């Protein structure tokens, strides 16, 4: 599957999907969850759906790795 960059004006997510339409649907769900967790109001308007660049994918992986809780030793 292809990794897509799905974005509003303020936030974005990367999603794996077979095509752009599916990426838009999956991205809308993830963005809605993100906006709900941060108490942002208003409707979500997706502005961009495109294939993610290798740098965007690498940065996303780095961010998720760095955000994981570390076990204390």
C-alpha positions in Angstrom: 0.0 0.0 0.0 1.0 3.6 -0.5 1.5 6.1 2.4 -0.6 9.2 1.9 -0.3 12.7 3.5 -3.7 13.9 4.5 -3.9 17.5 5.9 -6.2 20.2 7.1 -4.8 23.8 7.3 -3.5 23.1 10.8 -2.7 19.3 11.1 -1.8 16.3 9.1 -1.6 12.5 9.4 0.0 9.8 7.3 -2.1 6.9 6.4 -1.5 3.7 4.4 -4.2 3.2 1.7 -4.6 1.7 -1.7 -5.8 5.0 -3.3 -6.4 8.7 -2.6 -10.2 8.3 -1.8 -9.5 5.7 0.8 -6.7 7.8 2.2 -9.1 10.7 2.5 -11.6 8.6 4.5 -9.0 7.1 6.8 -7.3 10.5 7.3 -10.6 12.1 8.1 -11.2 9.5 10.9 -7.7 10.0 12.4 -7.9 13.8 12.2 -11.4 13.7 13.9 -9.9 11.6 16.7 -7.0 14.1 17.0 -9.2 17.1 17.1 -11.5 15.4 19.7 -8.5 14.7 22.0 -7.4 18.3 21.8 -10.8 19.8 22.2 -10.7 21.7 18.9 -14.1 22.7 17.6 -15.4 23.0 14.1 -15.7 20.8 11.1 -12.7 19.2 9.6 -11.9 20.3 6.1 -9.3 18.2 4.4 -7.2 20.4 2.0 -4.6 18.0 0.8 -4.4 14.3 -0.1 -1.2 13.2 -1.8 1.5 10.6 -1.6 3.8 11.2 1.3 7.5 11.9 0.6 10.2 9.6 2.0 11.3 12.5 4.3 7.8 12.8 5.7 7.5 9.1 6.3 10.9 9.1 8.1 10.0 12.0 10.2 6.7 10.4 11.2 8.4 7.2 12.2 11.0 9.2 14.2 8.3 11.2 16.0 6.4 8.0 17.0 9.6 6.3 18.2 10.6 9.4 20.2 7.1 9.7 21.7 7.0 6.2 23.1 7.1 5.9 26.9 10.5 4.6 27.9 10.8 1.9 30.5 12.7 3.0 33.6 15.6 0.9 34.7 
